[in-house]
């Protein structure tokens, strides 16, 4: 997801309500596109596969919306046809059947993040097999996806996004027409995407991101000029991206992450591309201080190109 948690800031106060559980869904496995999902508990434990709902799709994005729910959007099917299907996830983690999506269909891992109170934004991705896009679509607190907004920033694919600062978001990294990039774009608490911020850290696509520590974010893994990596980059609560930190865990790309337990995060699955197997099942937990754990034994079907998001406040 290339996804995150949603922060709710009531009027007149500074408190917020982070999500406590997560969900991984869809993607590409050894036998083709998938529509199964795996729930993540409040303690970061990944559950066994849940029978799939809706069309099997790869290269999806996902985000929290409406404080305690999530949605999966977009991607491509086996013929590389871009879609704008939406699958809503209720606050019990149940995935709904396909619904007609809003906006231009896009694949190659568009990204999504929450912003403001109950709302989210989907951005970037490809509209064709060779194109890069900077289109965006706002998501209401009821999960409705708005029409396209004129693009801002470098058009790119295979990027990630997460929330920071309690009510804002950040898109970062990816692949553009000019090659791999580390450029970022901040999202205000009214859903406006800012212009490009010069990249910090190793330029790389197929990267994941999630929120941690209440109001900060982390980008991790991906595919750099030197190959797959476990490198991480922390994002402060003012949206500043830090330099590369040596990665922990199995190097891989094409993965995603989400929050859990109110202030922690988790990355899982991905593309190893080695002799052991192209897709992975292991996960790596992120503490509330942004420290990544070593590999946790994988659960569920190995895959890449899937979405992840937080849900539930219980």
PyMOL commands that set and color helices and strands:
alter all, ss='L'
color gray80, all
select strands_A, chain A and resi 21-29+32-40+61-65+69-73+86-89+111-115+119-123+136-139+156-157+160-164+168-176+179-187+208-212+216-220+223-224+227-228+232-235+256-260+264-274+277-286+307-311
alter strands_A, ss='S'
color yellow, strands_A
deselect
rebuild
show_as cartoon
